[in-house]
Amino acid sequence: MPDNTAGPVVSIGSKALGNPWAGFILALVVIVLDQYTKIWASNELIYRVPVEITSWFDLTLAHNTGAAFSFLASAGGWQRWFLAAVAILVSVFVAVWLIRLEPQQRVLGVSLGLILGGGLGNLIDRVTLGYVVDFISWHYQNWYWPAFNIADSAIFCGAIFLLCDSFYGEPGKSV
């Protein structure tokens, strides 16, 4: 008689799959935090009027109709749906990757959860508003880094963790 005390195992073919829930929960936390801060910024900040926090950090409400660094921002409108489609395809790819992780691949799961949450956070803006809300602005003297948001930060951190895991993790395991 089979022992069912360990709970259900999801399998595709002959491969048993790891537990993706931690990555999906992290993605949900990123989405909620990202959307909350974007709503706050949209309600409290005046468009393109910086609020100085430090000599190198401002809160500045901006709307990005393009991709990273405003790439394609002035493309005439078609980029909204093109970038949304790309975000959906990448999100599906990342979600499937998350589902297929082995349980010991924790760093990879965190990486993918951050990337998925950030991508979906920006996708929500792009589909509902037609642009992505940015509000975090770093600068040094007259040199300004493009404004960004929590979703962008999550994608960046997830990509860094992904790179570290690929260089320093053992094959099939996360550090």
Biotite code that builds the C-alpha atoms (Angstrom):
import biotite.structure as struc

atoms = struc.array([
    struc.Atom([0.000, 0.000, 0.000], chain_id="A", res_id=1, res_name="MET", atom_name="CA", element="C"),
    struc.Atom([1.512, 3.408, -0.967], chain_id="A", res_id=2, res_name="PRO", atom_name="CA", element="C"),
    struc.Atom([2.428, 5.908, 1.752], chain_id="A", res_id=3, res_name="ASP", atom_name="CA", element="C"),
    struc.Atom([0.485, 9.163, 1.148], chain_id="A", res_id=4, res_name="ASN", atom_name="CA", element="C"),
    struc.Atom([1.711, 11.007, 4.250], chain_id="A", res_id=5, res_name="THR", atom_name="CA", element="C"),
    struc.Atom([4.255, 13.107, 2.323], chain_id="A", res_id=6, res_name="ALA", atom_name="CA", element="C"),
    struc.Atom([1.554, 14.889, 0.331], chain_id="A", res_id=7, res_name="GLY", atom_name="CA", element="C"),
    struc.Atom([1.000, 15.011, -3.389], chain_id="A", res_id=8, res_name="PRO", atom_name="CA", element="C"),
    struc.Atom([3.921, 15.062, -5.804], chain_id="A", res_id=9, res_name="VAL", atom_name="CA", element="C"),
    struc.Atom([3.372, 16.917, -9.038], chain_id="A", res_id=10, res_name="VAL", atom_name="CA", element="C"),
    struc.Atom([5.034, 15.283, -11.994], chain_id="A", res_id=11, res_name="SER", atom_name="CA", element="C"),
    struc.Atom([5.345, 15.874, -15.685], chain_id="A", res_id=12, res_name="ILE", atom_name="CA", element="C"),
    struc.Atom([6.452, 12.708, -17.374], chain_id="A", res_id=13, res_name="GLY", atom_name="CA", element="C"),
    struc.Atom([8.844, 10.929, -15.072], chain_id="A", res_id=14, res_name="SER", atom_name="CA", element="C"),
    struc.Atom([10.332, 14.027, -13.416], chain_id="A", res_id=15, res_name="LYS", atom_name="CA", element="C"),
    struc.Atom([9.082, 14.889, -9.924], chain_id="A", res_id=16, res_name="ALA", atom_name="CA", element="C"),
    struc.Atom([8.894, 18.633, -9.481], chain_id="A", res_id=17, res_name="LEU", atom_name="CA", element="C"),
    struc.Atom([10.110, 20.798, -6.616], chain_id="A", res_id=18, res_name="GLY", atom_name="CA", element="C"),
    struc.Atom([7.984, 23.129, -4.512], chain_id="A", res_id=19, res_name="ASN", atom_name="CA", element="C"),
    struc.Atom([7.554, 26.435, -6.415], chain_id="A", res_id=20, res_name="PRO", atom_name="CA", element="C"),
    struc.Atom([5.361, 28.105, -3.791], chain_id="A", res_id=21, res_name="TRP", atom_name="CA", element="C"),
    struc.Atom([8.125, 30.121, -2.148], chain_id="A", res_id=22, res_name="ALA", atom_name="CA", element="C"),
    struc.Atom([8.984, 31.750, -5.479], chain_id="A", res_id=23, res_name="GLY", atom_name="CA", element="C"),
    struc.Atom([5.342, 32.438, -6.273], chain_id="A", res_id=24, res_name="PHE", atom_name="CA", element="C"),
    struc.Atom([4.706, 33.884, -2.804], chain_id="A", res_id=25, res_name="ILE", atom_name="CA", element="C"),
    struc.Atom([7.766, 36.131, -3.180], chain_id="A", res_id=26, res_name="LEU", atom_name="CA", element="C"),
    struc.Atom([6.458, 37.253, -6.595], chain_id="A", res_id=27, res_name="ALA", atom_name="CA", element="C"),
    struc.Atom([3.093, 38.102, -5.003], chain_id="A", res_id=28, res_name="LEU", atom_name="CA", element="C"),
    struc.Atom([4.803, 40.111, -2.228], chain_id="A", res_id=29, res_name="VAL", atom_name="CA", element="C"),
    struc.Atom([6.776, 42.051, -4.858], chain_id="A", res_id=30, res_name="VAL", atom_name="CA", element="C"),
    struc.Atom([3.614, 42.757, -6.870], chain_id="A", res_id=31, res_name="ILE", atom_name="CA", element="C"),
    struc.Atom([1.678, 43.997, -3.830], chain_id="A", res_id=32, res_name="VAL", atom_name="CA", element="C"),
    struc.Atom([4.550, 46.174, -2.568], chain_id="A", res_id=33, res_name="LEU", atom_name="CA", element="C"),
    struc.Atom([5.193, 47.522, -6.075], chain_id="A", res_id=34, res_name="ASP", atom_name="CA", element="C"),
    struc.Atom([1.565, 48.399, -6.751], chain_id="A", res_id=35, res_name="GLN", atom_name="CA", element="C"),
    struc.Atom([1.097, 49.931, -3.294], chain_id="A", res_id=36, res_name="TYR", atom_name="CA", element="C"),
    struc.Atom([4.140, 52.202, -3.702], chain_id="A", res_id=37, res_name="THR", atom_name="CA", element="C"),
    struc.Atom([3.112, 53.200, -7.235], chain_id="A", res_id=38, res_name="LYS", atom_name="CA", element="C"),
    struc.Atom([-0.372, 54.155, -6.042], chain_id="A", res_id=39, res_name="ILE", atom_name="CA", element="C"),
    struc.Atom([1.178, 56.123, -3.180], chain_id="A", res_id=40, res_name="TRP", atom_name="CA", element="C"),
    struc.Atom([3.610, 57.896, -5.540], chain_id="A", res_id=41, res_name="ALA", atom_name="CA", element="C"),
    struc.Atom([0.845, 58.701, -8.034], chain_id="A", res_id=42, res_name="SER", atom_name="CA", element="C"),
    struc.Atom([-1.346, 60.170, -5.295], chain_id="A", res_id=43, res_name="ASN", atom_name="CA", element="C"),
    struc.Atom([1.308, 62.048, -3.306], chain_id="A", res_id=44, res_name="GLU", atom_name="CA", element="C"),
    struc.Atom([3.887, 63.241, -5.834], chain_id="A", res_id=45, res_name="LEU", atom_name="CA", element="C"),
    struc.Atom([3.534, 65.872, -8.536], chain_id="A", res_id=46, res_name="ILE", atom_name="CA", element="C"),
    struc.Atom([4.591, 64.675, -11.980], chain_id="A", res_id=47, res_name="TYR", atom_name="CA", element="C"),
    struc.Atom([8.286, 65.449, -12.639], chain_id="A", res_id=48, res_name="ARG", atom_name="CA", element="C"),
    struc.Atom([8.650, 67.566, -9.471], chain_id="A", res_id=49, res_name="VAL", atom_name="CA", element="C"),
    struc.Atom([11.448, 66.055, -7.350], chain_id="A", res_id=50, res_name="PRO", atom_name="CA", element="C"),
    struc.Atom([11.086, 65.676, -3.595], chain_id="A", res_id=51, res_name="VAL", atom_name="CA", element="C"),
    struc.Atom([14.613, 65.663, -2.191], chain_id="A", res_id=52, res_name="GLU", atom_name="CA", element="C"),
    struc.Atom([15.301, 62.931, 0.334], chain_id="A", res_id=53, res_name="ILE", atom_name="CA", element="C"),
    struc.Atom([19.113, 63.232, 0.343], chain_id="A", res_id=54, res_name="THR", atom_name="CA", element="C"),
    struc.Atom([21.674, 65.006, -1.843], chain_id="A", res_id=55, res_name="SER", atom_name="CA", element="C"),
    struc.Atom([21.723, 61.934, -4.123], chain_id="A", res_id=56, res_name="TRP", atom_name="CA", element="C"),
    struc.Atom([18.172, 60.546, -3.813], chain_id="A", res_id=57, res_name="PHE", atom_name="CA", element="C"),
    struc.Atom([14.821, 62.054, -4.838], chain_id="A", res_id=58, res_name="ASP", atom_name="CA", element="C"),
    struc.Atom([11.276, 60.842, -5.232], chain_id="A", res_id=59, res_name="LEU", atom_name="CA", element="C"),
    struc.Atom([10.191, 61.978, -8.698], chain_id="A", res_id=60, res_name="THR", atom_name="CA", element="C"),
    struc.Atom([6.997, 60.740, -10.332], chain_id="A", res_id=61, res_name="LEU", atom_name="CA", element="C"),
    struc.Atom([7.580, 59.725, -13.955], chain_id="A", res_id=62, res_name="ALA", atom_name="CA", element="C"),
    struc.Atom([5.640, 57.719, -16.541], chain_id="A", res_id=63, res_name="HIS", atom_name="CA", element="C"),
    struc.Atom([7.618, 55.406, -18.814], chain_id="A", res_id=64, res_name="ASN", atom_name="CA", element="C"),
    struc.Atom([5.801, 54.290, -21.981], chain_id="A", res_id=65, res_name="THR", atom_name="CA", element="C"),
    struc.Atom([8.876, 52.370, -23.138], chain_id="A", res_id=66, res_name="GLY", atom_name="CA", element="C"),
    struc.Atom([11.078, 49.655, -21.731], chain_id="A", res_id=67, res_name="ALA", atom_name="CA", element="C"),
    struc.Atom([14.222, 50.010, -19.604], chain_id="A", res_id=68, res_name="ALA", atom_name="CA", element="C"),
    struc.Atom([15.845, 53.439, -19.855], chain_id="A", res_id=69, res_name="PHE", atom_name="CA", element="C"),
    struc.Atom([12.775, 54.605, -21.831], chain_id="A", res_id=70, res_name="SER", atom_name="CA", element="C"),
    struc.Atom([13.771, 52.474, -24.818], chain_id="A", res_id=71, res_name="PHE", atom_name="CA", element="C"),
    struc.Atom([10.935, 52.739, -27.414], chain_id="A", res_id=72, res_name="LEU", atom_name="CA", element="C"),
    struc.Atom([9.175, 55.419, -25.318], chain_id="A", res_id=73, res_name="ALA", atom_name="CA", element="C"),
    struc.Atom([8.465, 57.573, -28.371], chain_id="A", res_id=74, res_name="SER", atom_name="CA", element="C"),
    struc.Atom([7.543, 54.727, -30.720], chain_id="A", res_id=75, res_name="ALA", atom_name="CA", element="C"),
    struc.Atom([3.961, 55.904, -31.257], chain_id="A", res_id=76, res_name="GLY", atom_name="CA", element="C"),
    struc.Atom([1.941, 53.547, -29.045], chain_id="A", res_id=77, res_name="GLY", atom_name="CA", element="C"),
    struc.Atom([2.475, 50.105, -30.560], chain_id="A", res_id=78, res_name="TRP", atom_name="CA", element="C"),
    struc.Atom([5.196, 49.403, -27.982], chain_id="A", res_id=79, res_name="GLN", atom_name="CA", element="C"),
    struc.Atom([2.614, 49.180, -25.182], chain_id="A", res_id=80, res_name="ARG", atom_name="CA", element="C"),
    struc.Atom([1.165, 45.932, -26.478], chain_id="A", res_id=81, res_name="TRP", atom_name="CA", element="C"),
    struc.Atom([4.453, 44.608, -27.821], chain_id="A", res_id=82, res_name="PHE", atom_name="CA", element="C"),
    struc.Atom([6.156, 45.072, -24.436], chain_id="A", res_id=83, res_name="LEU", atom_name="CA", element="C"),
    struc.Atom([3.092, 43.626, -22.670], chain_id="A", res_id=84, res_name="ALA", atom_name="CA", element="C"),
    struc.Atom([3.263, 40.537, -24.904], chain_id="A", res_id=85, res_name="ALA", atom_name="CA", element="C"),
    struc.Atom([6.984, 40.145, -24.204], chain_id="A", res_id=86, res_name="VAL", atom_name="CA", element="C"),
    struc.Atom([6.326, 40.467, -20.453], chain_id="A", res_id=87, res_name="ALA", atom_name="CA", element="C"),
    struc.Atom([3.609, 37.799, -20.633], chain_id="A", res_id=88, res_name="ILE", atom_name="CA", element="C"),
    struc.Atom([5.853, 35.387, -22.560], chain_id="A", res_id=89, res_name="LEU", atom_name="CA", element="C"),
    struc.Atom([8.769, 35.919, -20.172], chain_id="A", res_id=90, res_name="VAL", atom_name="CA", element="C"),
    struc.Atom([6.449, 35.537, -17.153], chain_id="A", res_id=91, res_name="SER", atom_name="CA", element="C"),
    struc.Atom([5.117, 32.220, -18.460], chain_id="A", res_id=92, res_name="VAL", atom_name="CA", element="C"),
    struc.Atom([8.681, 31.027, -19.093], chain_id="A", res_id=93, res_name="PHE", atom_name="CA", element="C"),
    struc.Atom([9.777, 32.051, -15.572], chain_id="A", res_id=94, res_name="VAL", atom_name="CA", element="C"),
    struc.Atom([6.678, 30.472, -13.972], chain_id="A", res_id=95, res_name="ALA", atom_name="CA", element="C"),
    struc.Atom([7.318, 27.164, -15.750], chain_id="A", res_id=96, res_name="VAL", atom_name="CA", element="C"),
    struc.Atom([10.974, 27.355, -14.709], chain_id="A", res_id=97, res_name="TRP", atom_name="CA", element="C"),
    struc.Atom([9.874, 27.939, -11.105], chain_id="A", res_id=98, res_name="LEU", atom_name="CA", element="C"),
    struc.Atom([7.552, 24.933, -11.217], chain_id="A", res_id=99, res_name="ILE", atom_name="CA", element="C"),
    struc.Atom([10.358, 22.717, -12.515], chain_id="A", res_id=100, res_name="ARG", atom_name="CA", element="C"),
    struc.Atom([12.888, 23.646, -9.819], chain_id="A", res_id=101, res_name="LEU", atom_name="CA", element="C"),
    struc.Atom([14.306, 21.049, -7.507], chain_id="A", res_id=102, res_name="GLU", atom_name="CA", element="C"),
    struc.Atom([13.636, 21.715, -3.788], chain_id="A", res_id=103, res_name="PRO", atom_name="CA", element="C"),
    struc.Atom([17.315, 22.465, -3.062], chain_id="A", res_id=104, res_name="GLN", atom_name="CA", element="C"),
    struc.Atom([17.448, 25.256, -5.689], chain_id="A", res_id=105, res_name="GLN", atom_name="CA", element="C"),
    struc.Atom([16.496, 27.964, -3.188], chain_id="A", res_id=106, res_name="ARG", atom_name="CA", element="C"),
    struc.Atom([18.572, 30.860, -4.551], chain_id="A", res_id=107, res_name="VAL", atom_name="CA", element="C"),
    struc.Atom([17.311, 30.177, -8.045], chain_id="A", res_id=108, res_name="LEU", atom_name="CA", element="C"),
    struc.Atom([13.745, 30.127, -6.676], chain_id="A", res_id=109, res_name="GLY", atom_name="CA", element="C"),
    struc.Atom([14.261, 33.517, -4.995], chain_id="A", res_id=110, res_name="VAL", atom_name="CA", element="C"),
    struc.Atom([15.794, 34.888, -8.200], chain_id="A", res_id=111, res_name="SER", atom_name="CA", element="C"),
    struc.Atom([12.908, 33.732, -10.347], chain_id="A", res_id=112, res_name="LEU", atom_name="CA", element="C"),
    struc.Atom([10.314, 34.925, -7.796], chain_id="A", res_id=113, res_name="GLY", atom_name="CA", element="C"),
    struc.Atom([11.818, 38.424, -7.816], chain_id="A", res_id=114, res_name="LEU", atom_name="CA", element="C"),
    struc.Atom([11.983, 38.521, -11.618], chain_id="A", res_id=115, res_name="ILE", atom_name="CA", element="C"),
    struc.Atom([8.421, 37.209, -11.988], chain_id="A", res_id=116, res_name="LEU", atom_name="CA", element="C"),
    struc.Atom([6.992, 39.644, -9.422], chain_id="A", res_id=117, res_name="GLY", atom_name="CA", element="C"),
    struc.Atom([8.797, 42.611, -10.951], chain_id="A", res_id=118, res_name="GLY", atom_name="CA", element="C"),
    struc.Atom([7.780, 41.714, -14.471], chain_id="A", res_id=119, res_name="GLY", atom_name="CA", element="C"),
    struc.Atom([4.140, 41.270, -13.514], chain_id="A", res_id=120, res_name="LEU", atom_name="CA", element="C"),
    struc.Atom([4.154, 44.481, -11.454], chain_id="A", res_id=121, res_name="GLY", atom_name="CA", element="C"),
    struc.Atom([5.259, 46.487, -14.471], chain_id="A", res_id=122, res_name="ASN", atom_name="CA", element="C"),
    struc.Atom([2.914, 44.528, -16.761], chain_id="A", res_id=123, res_name="LEU", atom_name="CA", element="C"),
    struc.Atom([-0.057, 45.573, -14.608], chain_id="A", res_id=124, res_name="ILE", atom_name="CA", element="C"),
    struc.Atom([0.878, 49.226, -15.114], chain_id="A", res_id=125, res_name="ASP", atom_name="CA", element="C"),
    struc.Atom([1.502, 48.858, -18.823], chain_id="A", res_id=126, res_name="ARG", atom_name="CA", element="C"),
    struc.Atom([-1.858, 47.161, -19.481], chain_id="A", res_id=127, res_name="VAL", atom_name="CA", element="C"),
    struc.Atom([-4.008, 49.296, -17.151], chain_id="A", res_id=128, res_name="THR", atom_name="CA", element="C"),
    struc.Atom([-2.318, 52.691, -17.535], chain_id="A", res_id=129, res_name="LEU", atom_name="CA", element="C"),
    struc.Atom([-0.414, 52.529, -20.821], chain_id="A", res_id=130, res_name="GLY", atom_name="CA", element="C"),
    struc.Atom([2.851, 53.352, -19.030], chain_id="A", res_id=131, res_name="TYR", atom_name="CA", element="C"),
    struc.Atom([4.925, 52.196, -16.072], chain_id="A", res_id=132, res_name="VAL", atom_name="CA", element="C"),
    struc.Atom([4.951, 54.392, -12.964], chain_id="A", res_id=133, res_name="VAL", atom_name="CA", element="C"),
    struc.Atom([8.498, 55.228, -11.834], chain_id="A", res_id=134, res_name="ASP", atom_name="CA", element="C"),
    struc.Atom([9.365, 57.365, -8.821], chain_id="A", res_id=135, res_name="PHE", atom_name="CA", element="C"),
    struc.Atom([12.771, 56.489, -7.384], chain_id="A", res_id=136, res_name="ILE", atom_name="CA", element="C"),
    struc.Atom([15.501, 58.809, -8.657], chain_id="A", res_id=137, res_name="SER", atom_name="CA", element="C"),
    struc.Atom([19.212, 58.591, -7.872], chain_id="A", res_id=138, res_name="TRP", atom_name="CA", element="C"),
    struc.Atom([21.679, 61.207, -8.975], chain_id="A", res_id=139, res_name="HIS", atom_name="CA", element="C"),
    struc.Atom([25.125, 62.642, -8.484], chain_id="A", res_id=140, res_name="TYR", atom_name="CA", element="C"),
    struc.Atom([25.479, 66.378, -9.110], chain_id="A", res_id=141, res_name="GLN", atom_name="CA", element="C"),
    struc.Atom([23.938, 66.793, -12.617], chain_id="A", res_id=142, res_name="ASN", atom_name="CA", element="C"),
    struc.Atom([24.107, 63.103, -13.580], chain_id="A", res_id=143, res_name="TRP", atom_name="CA", element="C"),
    struc.Atom([20.764, 61.316, -13.105], chain_id="A", res_id=144, res_name="TYR", atom_name="CA", element="C"),
    struc.Atom([20.066, 57.606, -13.272], chain_id="A", res_id=145, res_name="TRP", atom_name="CA", element="C"),
    struc.Atom([16.723, 56.944, -15.000], chain_id="A", res_id=146, res_name="PRO", atom_name="CA", element="C"),
    struc.Atom([13.823, 56.822, -12.532], chain_id="A", res_id=147, res_name="ALA", atom_name="CA", element="C"),
    struc.Atom([12.728, 53.346, -11.490], chain_id="A", res_id=148, res_name="PHE", atom_name="CA", element="C"),
    struc.Atom([10.340, 51.533, -9.137], chain_id="A", res_id=149, res_name="ASN", atom_name="CA", element="C"),
    struc.Atom([10.107, 48.542, -6.790], chain_id="A", res_id=150, res_name="ILE", atom_name="CA", element="C"),
    struc.Atom([9.383, 46.148, -9.680], chain_id="A", res_id=151, res_name="ALA", atom_name="CA", element="C"),
    struc.Atom([12.514, 47.291, -11.510], chain_id="A", res_id=152, res_name="ASP", atom_name="CA", element="C"),
    struc.Atom([14.525, 46.817, -8.308], chain_id="A", res_id=153, res_name="SER", atom_name="CA", element="C"),
    struc.Atom([13.157, 43.297, -7.875], chain_id="A", res_id=154, res_name="ALA", atom_name="CA", element="C"),
    struc.Atom([14.038, 42.388, -11.476], chain_id="A", res_id=155, res_name="ILE", atom_name="CA", element="C"),
    struc.Atom([17.550, 43.789, -11.008], chain_id="A", res_id=156, res_name="PHE", atom_name="CA", element="C"),
    struc.Atom([18.121, 41.935, -7.714], chain_id="A", res_id=157, res_name="CYS", atom_name="CA", element="C"),
    struc.Atom([16.672, 38.734, -9.168], chain_id="A", res_id=158, res_name="GLY", atom_name="CA", element="C"),
    struc.Atom([19.016, 38.975, -12.151], chain_id="A", res_id=159, res_name="ALA", atom_name="CA", element="C"),
    struc.Atom([22.022, 39.530, -9.836], chain_id="A", res_id=160, res_name="ILE", atom_name="CA", element="C"),
    struc.Atom([21.045, 36.489, -7.720], chain_id="A", res_id=161, res_name="PHE", atom_name="CA", element="C"),
    struc.Atom([20.540, 34.478, -10.919], chain_id="A", res_id=162, res_name="LEU", atom_name="CA", element="C"),
    struc.Atom([24.027, 35.410, -12.150], chain_id="A", res_id=163, res_name="LEU", atom_name="CA", element="C"),
    struc.Atom([25.607, 34.624, -8.780], chain_id="A", res_id=164, res_name="CYS", atom_name="CA", element="C"),
    struc.Atom([23.821, 31.292, -8.664], chain_id="A", res_id=165, res_name="ASP", atom_name="CA", element="C"),
    struc.Atom([24.934, 30.425, -12.191], chain_id="A", res_id=166, res_name="SER", atom_name="CA", element="C"),
    struc.Atom([28.583, 31.236, -11.396], chain_id="A", res_id=167, res_name="PHE", atom_name="CA", element="C"),
    struc.Atom([28.858, 29.968, -7.832], chain_id="A", res_id=168, res_name="TYR", atom_name="CA", element="C"),
    struc.Atom([26.079, 27.418, -7.392], chain_id="A", res_id=169, res_name="GLY", atom_name="CA", element="C"),
    struc.Atom([26.646, 23.731, -7.927], chain_id="A", res_id=170, res_name="GLU", atom_name="CA", element="C"),
    struc.Atom([25.006, 22.196, -10.992], chain_id="A", res_id=171, res_name="PRO", atom_name="CA", element="C"),
    struc.Atom([21.480, 21.217, -9.950], chain_id="A", res_id=172, res_name="GLY", atom_name="CA", element="C"),
    struc.Atom([21.799, 23.014, -6.594], chain_id="A", res_id=173, res_name="LYS", atom_name="CA", element="C"),
    struc.Atom([21.614, 26.581, -5.374], chain_id="A", res_id=174, res_name="SER", atom_name="CA", element="C"),
    struc.Atom([24.115, 28.149, -3.008], chain_id="A", res_id=175, res_name="VAL", atom_name="CA", element="C"),
])
